[in-house]
Structure formats: C-alpha cells, structure tokens
Amino acid sequence: MSDCIFCRIVEGDIPSTMVHEDDESLAFEDLNPQAPVHVLVIPKRHIVSLADAQEADLSLLGRLMLTCSHVAKQKGLDESGYRVVTNIGRNAGQTVFHLHLHILGGRGFQWPPG
C-alpha cells in the first residue's frame, strides 16, 4: 500500500529509528512520543487494524505481542511496567490505518485512560 506511511517504513522509503526487526514485524520509535518510552510495533504485512485481522493472522498477532514484551525488556521497562495499546478506528484515536501496537513506559499512567 504505497499511501500507507507504515508500509513505506517497511519498504525502507521512509527512515525510522528501528528498535527491532524480524521476518514479520518491525518496532521503531514513535515520532510523536506520548511517554519517555514510546515504541510502535507493526506487522510488515498491511492489516488495517485489529478488527481486520483474520484467523490466519493468529500466529502473527502472537508474534506482535511477544515482540512488545521483548522490546519492553530491551528498553528497561520490564521491572517498572509499561502499557501496550492498539487503537481501532477514528473514534478510538487511530490515525494510521495499519495495525500497530504502542509500547508506552517510563512514567506512571492513570486508569481509565483518556
């Protein structure tokens, strides 16, 4: 999807500060961080959101979650804690329509979120 910014990052057309890469996913620093640590984890294959994931994506979704855990440890968040968030649709705050997980940490969070 040439108009998708995350697909363009996967293709290497747009630079990013890469934190992790494997065959199916990328993790990179968010350009507009909402916490001292704010990393995005995306599948390399374009999926619009979690609502668009299929049964065939089960393994990929598990990999994304494990990647979040790996990156959080790499960033030193495993002891202090962190939040993993995905927004689904405009009303939930999704602005890039390519499935992505936010890893947020390095500060305290409130519940319920904004």
N, C-alpha and C positions, 0 to 999 in steps of 0.2 A: 504494500500500500504506500505509494510514493508520497501521498499527502499526510501520512502519519509520522509525527516527529519521532516517536519511539522506533518505528520501523526504519527510519533514516539513521537513527543512532545504531541500531543493529547492523545496518549495511555499512556503517563507517562514514556516512556522508556528513554527519553532524558529530563533532567531538563531544566527549563526556569524560568525567573523572571516574574511570572504571574502578570498581571495588572487587568485583568477582565476575568470572565468565566460565560457563561450561557449554556443553553441546546444545542445551535447550534454553538457557536463561542468561540474563545479564543483570548485574547490580551496579548502580552508579549513584554518585552524589546528586541530590536534588539541587537544581539551580536556585530555588526559592525556599531555602530551609525554614521549617517551622519549629525546629528544635536544634540544639547544638549538634546532634547527630540526626541526619535525615537522608536516608538512602532509599532509592527506588529499586525494586526487583521486578523484572519483566520477563515474560516468555519471549523467545526470539520469534516465534510464530505469532502472527497477528490474531488476537482474540479481543473483541471489543470490550468485554467486561466479564466478571464472574457469571453474570446472568446469561451469557452466551456460551459458556463452557459446556461441553458435552461429556457423556460417559467416557468417550475415547480420550478425554483430557485428564482422566483421573491420575495417571502417573505424573503428568506434567504439573498438575496442581500440587501434588505431594512434594515434588522436587522444589517448587517455588517456596513452599513452607519451610522445607529443610534448608534452602538457601538463605531464607530470612534468619534462621537460627545460626547458621554458620557466620553470616555477616555480622550479626549482633555480637557474637563471641569475638570476632576479629576486631570489632570496634570497641570492645571492652564493656559491653552493656549487659553481659550475662549475669553479673552479680547485682548491679543496681536496678535492672529491669528495663523494659522497653515496650513499646506498643507497635503492633502490626495492624495496618488499616488498609482496606480497599474501598473505594467509593464507586457506587454503581448508579450511573445516571446523573443528569444535571442537578436534580434536586438534592442529591447526596454530595455534590461538590466535585463530581468527575469532570475534569476539563480536558483531559487527553483520553480519547476513546480507543485505548489499547490497554488491556488488563495490566494493572501494576499494583504492587503492594508497597506501602510506605512503611519503612522501619524508622521509628521515632524514639529518641532517647537522649539521655544527658541532662534531663530536667524532670521535675515532677509533673504529673498530669492529673486532671480532675475527672470525675465521673458524675453525671454523664458528660460526654464530650459536647462541644459547642453545637 
